[in-house]
């Protein structure tokens, strides 16, 4: 009789959690670049 619980499939759940976390970070980076990009572009268009 085995008294220890089985941990089958735990690594798969962790991989999915990491994938969701990376997707959320990528979405935040995309939004920040999209919002700040429109404000930063005029700084590079300065003419002398």
C-alpha positions as CSV (number, residue, x, y, z in Angstrom):
1,X,0.0,0.0,0.0
2,X,1.4,3.4,-1.0
3,X,0.7,6.1,1.5
4,X,2.3,9.0,-0.5
5,X,0.1,10.9,-2.9
6,X,0.9,10.8,-6.5
7,X,2.0,13.9,-8.3
8,X,1.2,12.9,-11.8
9,X,0.4,15.8,-14.2
10,X,1.8,18.4,-11.9
11,X,4.5,19.5,-14.3
12,X,1.9,19.9,-17.1
13,X,-0.1,22.2,-14.9
14,X,3.0,24.2,-14.1
15,X,3.9,24.6,-17.8
16,X,0.4,25.9,-18.5
17,X,0.7,28.4,-15.6
18,X,4.0,29.6,-16.9
19,X,2.5,30.0,-20.4
20,X,-0.4,32.0,-19.1
21,X,2.0,34.2,-17.0
22,X,4.2,34.8,-20.0
23,X,1.2,35.7,-22.2
24,X,0.0,38.2,-19.5
25,X,3.5,39.8,-19.3
26,X,3.6,40.0,-23.1
27,X,0.2,41.7,-23.2
28,X,1.2,44.2,-20.6
29,X,4.4,45.0,-22.5
30,X,2.4,45.4,-25.7
31,X,-0.1,47.8,-24.1
32,X,2.7,49.9,-22.5
33,X,4.5,50.2,-25.9
34,X,1.3,51.0,-27.7
35,X,0.4,53.8,-25.2
36,X,3.8,55.2,-24.7
37,X,4.8,54.8,-28.3
38,X,2.4,57.5,-29.5
39,X,3.8,59.9,-26.9
40,X,7.5,59.1,-27.6
41,X,7.4,59.3,-31.4
42,X,7.1,63.1,-31.6
43,X,10.4,63.4,-29.6
44,X,12.2,61.7,-32.5
45,X,10.6,64.0,-35.1
46,X,12.3,67.2,-33.8
47,X,13.7,69.2,-36.7
48,X,16.6,71.6,-36.2
